[in-house]
């Protein structure tokens, strides 16, 4: 068995190949293009495993190599002491692969993986809209002009600013916001089109609090629910739980789970929508408050309930049924009260 470590960059990639005892068999720097990368891997005879770190090239590399090696591991970025260069990084990856010390990152040859680019672009756009709004509002705060609730739909307020320079900057910011809003609507049109094309997105939209944007985000990030054996694995990946730290039989705090921050944001933001009507999520929230939980804790429990429901609905292939969710919730409450 040959163990291949690949340190990938946009211009060049560095390969290190180790044998089963850890002896270096070969190494080489190649230009980052399909033909040269494939030529190197195909020239290695016999069984082979390949690994590289998660990064901007990882999905492209995954699709390139998935049928060329016996095992392909896209791993979380690693750190090591001592000198750092491309050869050392590639050697370290190959050695960790050899001893089975790498934690893999999910990748698949699936059309839903393409949604990640769309969702990422939308997330960047929303961030830019927020920054532009903050810049615009700051101009008015500097001269103590109240903005009000419909401020962003009121470009005529520009003329209340005292100087020509401030008015000019405010005009450009309003124009930029109009353009960004037009682009945001374009993203929503694509999200709506995806909802018509993919039944999984339609089913997730039946869950209270999960609209078309959040459904697209969930499918893009998770791709398949079968990655998660149970809801607790999803809680960890969505950073909804913290892992305990123990040494010598003593507990010393907790640390956040490694996972997807965007997934956490989706479940957290879905709570408000899920509680707007009389759903099992709202009743769960009220039960938590009645039993002494504070609002933050109660909302967190609802976000976990939404995550568990997303997984259940997606795996079942059926739309959300609030009555079924309520029966499940009551059974869970009864099992806890019996214990």
Short mmCIF file of the C-alpha atoms (twelve columns), coordinates in Angstrom:
data_MODEL
# 
_entry.id   MODEL 
# 
loop_
_atom_site.group_PDB 
_atom_site.id 
_atom_site.type_symbol 
_atom_site.label_atom_id 
_atom_site.label_alt_id 
_atom_site.label_comp_id 
_atom_site.label_asym_id 
_atom_site.label_seq_id 
_atom_site.Cartn_x 
_atom_site.Cartn_y 
_atom_site.Cartn_z 
_atom_site.pdbx_PDB_model_num 
ATOM 1   C CA . UNK A 1   0.000   0.000  0.000   1 
ATOM 2   C CA . UNK A 2   1.242   3.483  -0.911  1 
ATOM 3   C CA . UNK A 3   0.213   6.490  1.171   1 
ATOM 4   C CA . UNK A 4   0.096   9.756  -0.780  1 
ATOM 5   C CA . UNK A 5   0.097   13.150 0.888   1 
ATOM 6   C CA . UNK A 6   -0.825  16.104 -1.315  1 
ATOM 7   C CA . UNK A 7   -0.174  19.720 -0.351  1 
ATOM 8   C CA . UNK A 8   -2.373  21.602 -2.813  1 
ATOM 9   C CA . UNK A 9   -2.075  25.202 -3.983  1 
ATOM 10  C CA . UNK A 10  -3.551  27.160 -6.889  1 
ATOM 11  C CA . UNK A 11  -0.280  27.191 -8.890  1 
ATOM 12  C CA . UNK A 12  1.569   24.038 -7.829  1 
ATOM 13  C CA . UNK A 13  0.970   20.906 -5.767  1 
ATOM 14  C CA . UNK A 14  3.519   18.849 -3.862  1 
ATOM 15  C CA . UNK A 15  3.222   15.049 -3.561  1 
ATOM 16  C CA . UNK A 16  4.956   12.837 -1.005  1 
ATOM 17  C CA . UNK A 17  4.510   9.049  -1.198  1 
ATOM 18  C CA . UNK A 18  5.273   6.788  1.769   1 
ATOM 19  C CA . UNK A 19  5.413   3.023  2.056   1 
ATOM 20  C CA . UNK A 20  3.696   1.023  4.780   1 
ATOM 21  C CA . UNK A 21  6.745   1.346  7.065   1 
ATOM 22  C CA . UNK A 22  6.876   5.122  6.666   1 
ATOM 23  C CA . UNK A 23  9.832   5.199  4.255   1 
ATOM 24  C CA . UNK A 24  9.589   7.893  1.591   1 
ATOM 25  C CA . UNK A 25  9.220   6.304  -1.838  1 
ATOM 26  C CA . UNK A 26  9.054   9.431  -3.972  1 
ATOM 27  C CA . UNK A 27  8.201   13.106 -3.960  1 
ATOM 28  C CA . UNK A 28  7.430   15.627 -6.661  1 
ATOM 29  C CA . UNK A 29  6.115   19.128 -7.289  1 
ATOM 30  C CA . UNK A 30  3.683   19.409 -10.216 1 
ATOM 31  C CA . UNK A 31  1.722   22.216 -11.812 1 
ATOM 32  C CA . UNK A 32  -1.871  22.397 -10.628 1 
ATOM 33  C CA . UNK A 33  -3.674  21.147 -13.690 1 
ATOM 34  C CA . UNK A 34  -5.692  18.013 -14.318 1 
ATOM 35  C CA . UNK A 35  -3.326  16.200 -16.671 1 
ATOM 36  C CA . UNK A 36  -0.187  16.548 -14.535 1 
ATOM 37  C CA . UNK A 37  -1.926  15.638 -11.301 1 
ATOM 38  C CA . UNK A 38  -3.503  12.538 -12.820 1 
ATOM 39  C CA . UNK A 39  -0.263  11.538 -14.533 1 
ATOM 40  C CA . UNK A 40  1.608   11.439 -11.221 1 
ATOM 41  C CA . UNK A 41  -1.027  9.403  -9.373  1 
ATOM 42  C CA . UNK A 42  -1.562  6.966  -12.250 1 
ATOM 43  C CA . UNK A 43  2.171   6.306  -12.498 1 
ATOM 44  C CA . UNK A 44  2.139   4.831  -8.969  1 
ATOM 45  C CA . UNK A 45  1.468   1.110  -9.283  1 
ATOM 46  C CA . UNK A 46  -0.395  -1.016 -6.775  1 
ATOM 47  C CA . UNK A 47  -2.904  -0.120 -4.034  1 
ATOM 48  C CA . UNK A 48  -2.794  3.515  -2.944  1 
ATOM 49  C CA . UNK A 49  -4.470  5.928  -0.560  1 
ATOM 50  C CA . UNK A 50  -4.471  9.681  -1.061  1 
ATOM 51  C CA . UNK A 51  -5.180  12.590 1.265   1 
ATOM 52  C CA . UNK A 52  -5.237  16.375 1.110   1 
ATOM 53  C CA . UNK A 53  -6.608  19.115 3.342   1 
ATOM 54  C CA . UNK A 54  -10.005 20.764 3.021   1 
ATOM 55  C CA . UNK A 55  -9.696  24.059 1.120   1 
ATOM 56  C CA . UNK A 56  -10.835 25.993 -1.931  1 
ATOM 57  C CA . UNK A 57  -9.559  23.252 -4.285  1 
ATOM 58  C CA . UNK A 58  -10.845 20.297 -2.284  1 
ATOM 59  C CA . UNK A 59  -14.081 19.558 -4.182  1 
ATOM 60  C CA . UNK A 60  -12.316 19.821 -7.550  1 
ATOM 61  C CA . UNK A 61  -9.534  17.524 -6.325  1 
ATOM 62  C CA . UNK A 62  -12.071 15.114 -4.853  1 
ATOM 63  C CA . UNK A 63  -13.851 14.726 -8.192  1 
ATOM 64  C CA . UNK A 64  -10.490 14.410 -9.965  1 
ATOM 65  C CA . UNK A 65  -9.069  11.621 -7.774  1 
ATOM 66  C CA . UNK A 66  -12.098 9.721  -6.426  1 
ATOM 67  C CA . UNK A 67  -11.832 6.978  -9.060  1 
ATOM 68  C CA . UNK A 68  -8.019  6.930  -9.216  1 
ATOM 69  C CA . UNK A 69  -7.164  5.604  -5.741  1 
ATOM 70  C CA . UNK A 70  -8.366  2.848  -3.408  1 
ATOM 71  C CA . UNK A 71  -9.173  5.334  -0.662  1 
ATOM 72  C CA . UNK A 72  -9.476  9.109  -0.729  1 
ATOM 73  C CA . UNK A 73  -9.524  11.185 2.464   1 
ATOM 74  C CA . UNK A 74  -10.263 14.912 2.430   1 
ATOM 75  C CA . UNK A 75  -9.099  15.843 5.912   1 
ATOM 76  C CA . UNK A 76  -9.413  18.736 8.297   1 
ATOM 77  C CA . UNK A 77  -6.401  21.095 8.228   1 
ATOM 78  C CA . UNK A 78  -3.617  19.826 10.493  1 
ATOM 79  C CA . UNK A 79  -0.869  21.579 12.418  1 
ATOM 80  C CA . UNK A 80  2.560   20.266 13.350  1 
ATOM 81  C CA . UNK A 81  5.646   21.581 15.077  1 
ATOM 82  C CA . UNK A 82  8.976   22.223 13.412  1 
ATOM 83  C CA . UNK A 83  9.802   23.569 9.957   1 
ATOM 84  C CA . UNK A 84  6.914   24.220 7.616   1 
ATOM 85  C CA . UNK A 85  7.102   23.945 3.853   1 
ATOM 86  C CA . UNK A 86  5.209   22.180 1.092   1 
ATOM 87  C CA . UNK A 87  7.261   18.986 1.308   1 
ATOM 88  C CA . UNK A 88  6.951   18.794 5.099   1 
ATOM 89  C CA . UNK A 89  3.198   19.409 4.923   1 
ATOM 90  C CA . UNK A 90  2.721   16.691 2.312   1 
ATOM 91  C CA . UNK A 91  4.904   14.255 4.280   1 
ATOM 92  C CA . UNK A 92  2.945   14.958 7.457   1 
ATOM 93  C CA . UNK A 93  -0.358  14.274 5.698   1 
ATOM 94  C CA . UNK A 94  0.923   11.027 4.186   1 
ATOM 95  C CA . UNK A 95  2.223   9.832  7.563   1 
ATOM 96  C CA . UNK A 96  -1.029  10.671 9.366   1 
ATOM 97  C CA . UNK A 97  -2.905  8.792  6.659   1 
ATOM 98  C CA . UNK A 98  -0.586  5.800  7.107   1 
ATOM 99  C CA . UNK A 99  -1.281  5.530  10.852  1 
ATOM 100 C CA . UNK A 100 -4.998  6.339  10.535  1 
ATOM 101 C CA . UNK A 101 -4.922  9.635  12.416  1 
ATOM 102 C CA . UNK A 102 -6.865  11.830 9.990   1 
ATOM 103 C CA . UNK A 103 -10.428 13.050 10.447  1 
ATOM 104 C CA . UNK A 104 -12.240 13.204 7.137   1 
ATOM 105 C CA . UNK A 105 -14.399 16.034 5.788   1 
ATOM 106 C CA . UNK A 106 -17.518 15.112 3.832   1 
ATOM 107 C CA . UNK A 107 -17.397 15.342 0.042   1 
ATOM 108 C CA . UNK A 108 -19.549 13.652 -2.575  1 
ATOM 109 C CA . UNK A 109 -20.054 13.436 -6.311  1 
ATOM 110 C CA . UNK A 110 -23.541 14.857 -6.017  1 
ATOM 111 C CA . UNK A 111 -25.364 17.641 -7.849  1 
ATOM 112 C CA . UNK A 112 -26.434 19.045 -4.483  1 
ATOM 113 C CA . UNK A 113 -22.779 19.876 -3.769  1 
ATOM 114 C CA . UNK A 114 -23.115 22.565 -6.457  1 
ATOM 115 C CA . UNK A 115 -25.607 24.376 -4.233  1 
ATOM 116 C CA . UNK A 116 -22.749 25.241 -1.875  1 
ATOM 117 C CA . UNK A 117 -21.396 27.820 -4.315  1 
ATOM 118 C CA . UNK A 118 -24.818 29.474 -4.579  1 
ATOM 119 C CA . UNK A 119 -25.392 29.438 -0.816  1 
ATOM 120 C CA . UNK A 120 -21.897 30.782 -0.144  1 
ATOM 121 C CA . UNK A 121 -22.418 33.613 -2.645  1 
ATOM 122 C CA . UNK A 122 -25.738 34.502 -1.042  1 
ATOM 123 C CA . UNK A 123 -24.154 34.524 2.421   1 
ATOM 124 C CA . UNK A 124 -21.419 36.879 1.196   1 
ATOM 125 C CA . UNK A 125 -24.035 39.131 -0.408  1 
ATOM 126 C CA . UNK A 126 -26.118 39.348 2.784   1 
ATOM 127 C CA . UNK A 127 -22.971 40.242 4.710   1 
ATOM 128 C CA . UNK A 128 -22.196 43.014 2.225   1 
ATOM 129 C CA . UNK A 129 -25.752 44.371 2.435   1 
ATOM 130 C CA . UNK A 130 -25.450 44.510 6.225   1 
ATOM 131 C CA . UNK A 131 -22.136 46.378 6.015   1 
ATOM 132 C CA . UNK A 132 -23.524 48.909 3.508   1 
ATOM 133 C CA . UNK A 133 -26.540 49.552 5.718   1 
ATOM 134 C CA . UNK A 134 -24.305 50.130 8.727   1 
ATOM 135 C CA . UNK A 135 -22.156 52.602 6.759   1 
ATOM 136 C CA . UNK A 136 -25.228 54.471 5.571   1 
ATOM 137 C CA . UNK A 137 -26.837 54.692 8.981   1 
ATOM 138 C CA . UNK A 138 -23.536 55.846 10.507  1 
ATOM 139 C CA . UNK A 139 -23.566 58.939 8.249   1 
ATOM 140 C CA . UNK A 140 -26.845 60.046 9.794   1 
ATOM 141 C CA . UNK A 141 -25.869 59.141 13.349  1 
ATOM 142 C CA . UNK A 142 -22.781 61.372 13.020  1 
ATOM 143 C CA . UNK A 143 -25.036 64.424 12.711  1 
ATOM 144 C CA . UNK A 144 -27.799 63.211 15.081  1 
ATOM 145 C CA . UNK A 145 -30.443 62.672 12.380  1 
ATOM 146 C CA . UNK A 146 -32.926 59.928 13.434  1 
ATOM 147 C CA . UNK A 147 -33.353 57.245 10.778  1 
ATOM 148 C CA . UNK A 148 -36.680 55.578 11.643  1 
ATOM 149 C CA . UNK A 149 -38.060 52.206 10.605  1 
ATOM 150 C CA . UNK A 150 -38.313 52.792 6.811   1 
ATOM 151 C CA . UNK A 151 -34.973 54.496 6.491   1 
ATOM 152 C CA . UNK A 152 -33.523 52.273 3.745   1 
ATOM 153 C CA . UNK A 153 -36.582 52.891 1.548   1 
ATOM 154 C CA . UNK A 154 -36.272 56.678 1.984   1 
ATOM 155 C CA . UNK A 155 -33.403 57.972 -0.208  1 
ATOM 156 C CA . UNK A 156 -34.869 61.484 -0.034  1 
ATOM 157 C CA . UNK A 157 -33.445 61.714 3.505   1 
ATOM 158 C CA . UNK A 158 -30.058 62.316 1.869   1 
ATOM 159 C CA . UNK A 159 -30.924 66.012 1.580   1 
ATOM 160 C CA . UNK A 160 -31.186 66.321 5.357   1 
ATOM 161 C CA . UNK A 161 -27.417 65.848 5.645   1 
ATOM 162 C CA . UNK A 162 -25.639 69.184 6.215   1 
ATOM 163 C CA . UNK A 163 -22.739 68.955 3.744   1 
ATOM 164 C CA . UNK A 164 -22.426 68.229 0.038   1 
ATOM 165 C CA . UNK A 165 -19.811 65.558 0.706   1 
ATOM 166 C CA . UNK A 166 -22.053 63.679 3.124   1 
ATOM 167 C CA . UNK A 167 -24.947 63.875 0.663   1 
ATOM 168 C CA . UNK A 168 -22.769 62.490 -2.139  1 
ATOM 169 C CA . UNK A 169 -21.551 59.547 -0.056  1 
ATOM 170 C CA . UNK A 170 -25.093 58.790 1.125   1 
ATOM 171 C CA . UNK A 171 -26.361 58.847 -2.477  1 
ATOM 172 C CA . UNK A 172 -23.732 56.327 -3.571  1 
ATOM 173 C CA . UNK A 173 -24.580 54.050 -0.623  1 
ATOM 174 C CA . UNK A 174 -28.304 54.136 -1.454  1 
ATOM 175 C CA . UNK A 175 -27.457 53.274 -5.070  1 
ATOM 176 C CA . UNK A 176 -25.232 50.382 -3.956  1 
ATOM 177 C CA . UNK A 177 -27.994 49.064 -1.713  1 
ATOM 178 C CA . UNK A 178 -30.452 49.144 -4.637  1 
ATOM 179 C CA . UNK A 179 -28.022 47.100 -6.726  1 
ATOM 180 C CA . UNK A 180 -27.337 44.644 -3.922  1 
ATOM 181 C CA . UNK A 181 -31.062 44.227 -3.295  1 
ATOM 182 C CA . UNK A 182 -31.575 43.457 -6.984  1 
ATOM 183 C CA . UNK A 183 -28.892 40.789 -6.737  1 
ATOM 184 C CA . UNK A 184 -30.486 39.397 -3.579  1 
ATOM 185 C CA . UNK A 185 -33.767 38.961 -5.453  1 
ATOM 186 C CA . UNK A 186 -31.848 37.132 -8.166  1 
ATOM 187 C CA . UNK A 187 -30.529 34.669 -5.587  1 
ATOM 188 C CA . UNK A 188 -34.065 34.156 -4.271  1 
ATOM 189 C CA . UNK A 189 -35.281 33.335 -7.772  1 
ATOM 190 C CA . UNK A 190 -32.624 30.630 -7.995  1 
ATOM 191 C CA . UNK A 191 -33.553 29.315 -4.553  1 
ATOM 192 C CA . UNK A 192 -37.204 29.115 -5.636  1 
ATOM 193 C CA . UNK A 193 -36.177 27.278 -8.791  1 
ATOM 194 C CA . UNK A 194 -34.182 24.787 -6.716  1 
ATOM 195 C CA . UNK A 195 -37.220 24.204 -4.501  1 
ATOM 196 C CA . UNK A 196 -39.211 23.172 -7.578  1 
ATOM 197 C CA . UNK A 197 -36.388 20.955 -8.840  1 
ATOM 198 C CA . UNK A 198 -35.389 19.139 -5.636  1 
ATOM 199 C CA . UNK A 199 -38.054 17.383 -3.563  1 
ATOM 200 C CA . UNK A 200 -35.803 17.358 -0.491  1 
ATOM 201 C CA . UNK A 201 -35.917 21.160 -0.414  1 
ATOM 202 C CA . UNK A 202 -39.717 21.089 -0.737  1 
ATOM 203 C CA . UNK A 203 -40.039 18.681 2.191   1 
ATOM 204 C CA . UNK A 204 -37.781 20.742 4.440   1 
ATOM 205 C CA . UNK A 205 -39.832 23.848 3.656   1 
ATOM 206 C CA . UNK A 206 -42.832 22.138 5.262   1 
ATOM 207 C CA . UNK A 207 -41.102 22.487 8.661   1 
ATOM 208 C CA . UNK A 208 -42.100 25.645 10.585  1 
ATOM 209 C CA . UNK A 209 -39.293 28.192 10.463  1 
ATOM 210 C CA . UNK A 210 -37.629 26.671 7.388   1 
ATOM 211 C CA . UNK A 211 -38.280 28.878 4.368   1 
ATOM 212 C CA . UNK A 212 -36.858 28.601 0.889   1 
ATOM 213 C CA . UNK A 213 -33.494 30.201 1.764   1 
ATOM 214 C CA . UNK A 214 -32.894 28.075 4.865   1 
ATOM 215 C CA . UNK A 215 -33.999 24.923 3.038   1 
ATOM 216 C CA . UNK A 216 -31.448 25.614 0.278   1 
ATOM 217 C CA . UNK A 217 -28.775 26.253 2.913   1 
ATOM 218 C CA . UNK A 218 -29.543 23.001 4.735   1 
ATOM 219 C CA . UNK A 219 -29.434 20.877 1.594   1 
ATOM 220 C CA . UNK A 220 -26.254 22.576 0.365   1 
ATOM 221 C CA . UNK A 221 -24.405 22.025 3.643   1 
ATOM 222 C CA . UNK A 222 -25.718 18.591 4.604   1 
ATOM 223 C CA . UNK A 223 -26.178 17.150 1.063   1 
ATOM 224 C CA . UNK A 224 -27.557 13.896 2.504   1 
ATOM 225 C CA . UNK A 225 -29.100 13.143 5.916   1 
ATOM 226 C CA . UNK A 226 -27.526 9.700  5.940   1 
ATOM 227 C CA . UNK A 227 -24.183 11.264 6.880   1 
ATOM 228 C CA . UNK A 228 -25.602 11.473 10.386  1 
ATOM 229 C CA . UNK A 229 -26.438 8.187  12.172  1 
ATOM 230 C CA . UNK A 230 -28.625 10.040 14.650  1 
ATOM 231 C CA . UNK A 231 -29.631 13.538 15.746  1 
ATOM 232 C CA . UNK A 232 -26.744 13.839 18.203  1 
ATOM 233 C CA . UNK A 233 -24.197 13.648 15.384  1 
ATOM 234 C CA . UNK A 234 -26.101 16.469 13.669  1 
ATOM 235 C CA . UNK A 235 -26.168 18.504 16.898  1 
ATOM 236 C CA . UNK A 236 -22.386 18.223 17.048  1 
ATOM 237 C CA . UNK A 237 -21.859 19.103 13.376  1 
ATOM 238 C CA . UNK A 238 -24.207 22.077 13.752  1 
ATOM 239 C CA . UNK A 239 -22.297 23.248 16.849  1 
ATOM 240 C CA . UNK A 240 -25.437 23.014 18.982  1 
ATOM 241 C CA . UNK A 241 -23.664 21.113 21.760  1 
ATOM 242 C CA . UNK A 242 -20.391 21.404 23.628  1 
ATOM 243 C CA . UNK A 243 -18.150 18.440 24.397  1 
ATOM 244 C CA . UNK A 244 -17.045 17.792 27.953  1 
ATOM 245 C CA . UNK A 245 -13.360 17.858 28.871  1 
ATOM 246 C CA . UNK A 246 -12.108 15.277 31.358  1 
ATOM 247 C CA . UNK A 247 -8.695  14.327 32.706  1 
ATOM 248 C CA . UNK A 248 -7.759  12.062 35.605  1 
ATOM 249 C CA . UNK A 249 -11.450 11.521 36.349  1 
ATOM 250 C CA . UNK A 250 -12.151 15.232 36.727  1 
ATOM 251 C CA . UNK A 251 -14.358 17.437 34.572  1 
ATOM 252 C CA . UNK A 252 -12.836 20.774 33.604  1 
ATOM 253 C CA . UNK A 253 -15.261 22.611 31.386  1 
ATOM 254 C CA . UNK A 254 -16.536 22.102 27.869  1 
ATOM 255 C CA . UNK A 255 -15.344 23.056 24.411  1 
ATOM 256 C CA . UNK A 256 -17.383 23.801 21.281  1 
ATOM 257 C CA . UNK A 257 -17.849 21.029 18.763  1 
ATOM 258 C CA . UNK A 258 -16.090 21.376 15.421  1 
ATOM 259 C CA . UNK A 259 -18.634 21.803 12.697  1 
ATOM 260 C CA . UNK A 260 -20.493 24.164 10.389  1 
ATOM 261 C CA . UNK A 261 -21.208 27.673 11.745  1 
ATOM 262 C CA . UNK A 262 -23.698 28.356 8.947   1 
ATOM 263 C CA . UNK A 263 -25.699 25.283 9.961   1 
ATOM 264 C CA . UNK A 264 -25.862 26.579 13.517  1 
ATOM 265 C CA . UNK A 265 -27.031 29.970 12.241  1 
ATOM 266 C CA . UNK A 266 -29.808 28.330 10.192  1 
ATOM 267 C CA . UNK A 267 -31.230 26.405 13.139  1 
ATOM 268 C CA . UNK A 268 -30.894 29.353 15.514  1 
ATOM 269 C CA . UNK A 269 -32.571 31.795 13.126  1 
ATOM 270 C CA . UNK A 270 -35.382 29.322 12.358  1 
ATOM 271 C CA . UNK A 271 -36.614 29.515 15.956  1 
ATOM 272 C CA . UNK A 272 -38.519 32.809 15.505  1 
ATOM 273 C CA . UNK A 273 -40.409 31.536 12.469  1 
ATOM 274 C CA . UNK A 274 -41.164 28.197 14.122  1 
ATOM 275 C CA . UNK A 275 -42.857 29.926 17.074  1 
ATOM 276 C CA . UNK A 276 -45.008 32.407 15.150  1 
ATOM 277 C CA . UNK A 277 -47.951 30.000 15.119  1 
ATOM 278 C CA . UNK A 278 -49.225 27.340 17.500  1 
ATOM 279 C CA . UNK A 279 -46.739 24.594 16.649  1 
ATOM 280 C CA . UNK A 280 -45.117 21.897 18.755  1 
ATOM 281 C CA . UNK A 281 -41.955 24.026 18.731  1 
ATOM 282 C CA . UNK A 282 -43.778 26.917 20.370  1 
ATOM 283 C CA . UNK A 283 -45.298 24.557 22.930  1 
ATOM 284 C CA . UNK A 284 -41.870 23.125 23.661  1 
ATOM 285 C CA . UNK A 285 -40.551 26.643 24.243  1 
ATOM 286 C CA . UNK A 286 -43.420 27.447 26.606  1 
ATOM 287 C CA . UNK A 287 -42.928 24.156 28.479  1 
ATOM 288 C CA . UNK A 288 -39.249 24.947 28.998  1 
ATOM 289 C CA . UNK A 289 -40.089 28.386 30.390  1 
ATOM 290 C CA . UNK A 290 -42.760 26.898 32.654  1 
ATOM 291 C CA . UNK A 291 -40.193 24.451 34.039  1 
ATOM 292 C CA . UNK A 292 -37.814 27.240 35.005  1 
ATOM 293 C CA . UNK A 293 -35.553 27.559 31.955  1 
ATOM 294 C CA . UNK A 294 -34.514 31.041 30.867  1 
ATOM 295 C CA . UNK A 295 -35.426 32.324 27.392  1 
ATOM 296 C CA . UNK A 296 -31.965 31.692 25.931  1 
ATOM 297 C CA . UNK A 297 -31.933 28.072 27.094  1 
ATOM 298 C CA . UNK A 298 -35.489 27.518 25.875  1 
ATOM 299 C CA . UNK A 299 -34.667 28.926 22.429  1 
ATOM 300 C CA . UNK A 300 -31.576 26.734 22.250  1 
ATOM 301 C CA . UNK A 301 -33.663 23.636 22.986  1 
ATOM 302 C CA . UNK A 302 -36.095 24.620 20.245  1 
ATOM 303 C CA . UNK A 303 -33.198 25.011 17.767  1 
ATOM 304 C CA . UNK A 304 -32.105 21.450 18.610  1 
ATOM 305 C CA . UNK A 305 -35.680 20.240 18.136  1 
ATOM 306 C CA . UNK A 306 -35.762 21.870 14.694  1 
ATOM 307 C CA . UNK A 307 -32.456 20.188 13.797  1 
ATOM 308 C CA . UNK A 308 -33.785 16.793 14.900  1 
ATOM 309 C CA . UNK A 309 -36.959 17.378 12.875  1 
ATOM 310 C CA . UNK A 310 -34.982 18.317 9.768   1 
ATOM 311 C CA . UNK A 311 -33.064 15.049 10.006  1 
ATOM 312 C CA . UNK A 312 -36.227 12.987 10.609  1 
ATOM 313 C CA . UNK A 313 -38.214 14.603 7.788   1 
ATOM 314 C CA . UNK A 314 -35.359 14.299 5.314   1 
ATOM 315 C CA . UNK A 315 -34.701 10.648 6.136   1 
ATOM 316 C CA . UNK A 316 -38.383 9.708  6.058   1 
ATOM 317 C CA . UNK A 317 -39.047 11.353 2.706   1 
ATOM 318 C CA . UNK A 318 -42.325 12.740 4.075   1 
ATOM 319 C CA . UNK A 319 -43.415 16.295 4.765   1 
ATOM 320 C CA . UNK A 320 -43.579 17.646 8.308   1 
ATOM 321 C CA . UNK A 321 -46.619 16.694 10.384  1 
ATOM 322 C CA . UNK A 322 -47.049 18.836 13.495  1 
ATOM 323 C CA . UNK A 323 -49.399 16.294 15.111  1 
ATOM 324 C CA . UNK A 324 -46.777 13.565 14.778  1 
ATOM 325 C CA . UNK A 325 -44.140 15.916 16.156  1 
ATOM 326 C CA . UNK A 326 -46.397 16.700 19.138  1 
ATOM 327 C CA . UNK A 327 -46.954 13.005 19.907  1 
ATOM 328 C CA . UNK A 328 -43.201 12.395 19.771  1 
ATOM 329 C CA . UNK A 329 -42.588 15.392 22.044  1 
ATOM 330 C CA . UNK A 330 -45.089 14.127 24.631  1 
ATOM 331 C CA . UNK A 331 -43.603 10.629 24.577  1 
ATOM 332 C CA . UNK A 332 -40.183 12.134 25.175  1 
ATOM 333 C CA . UNK A 333 -41.539 14.160 28.106  1 
ATOM 334 C CA . UNK A 334 -43.216 11.072 29.596  1 
ATOM 335 C CA . UNK A 335 -40.054 8.956  29.308  1 
ATOM 336 C CA . UNK A 336 -38.127 11.639 31.192  1 
ATOM 337 C CA . UNK A 337 -40.784 11.970 33.895  1 
ATOM 338 C CA . UNK A 338 -40.848 8.172  34.391  1 
ATOM 339 C CA . UNK A 339 -37.105 8.176  34.967  1 
# 
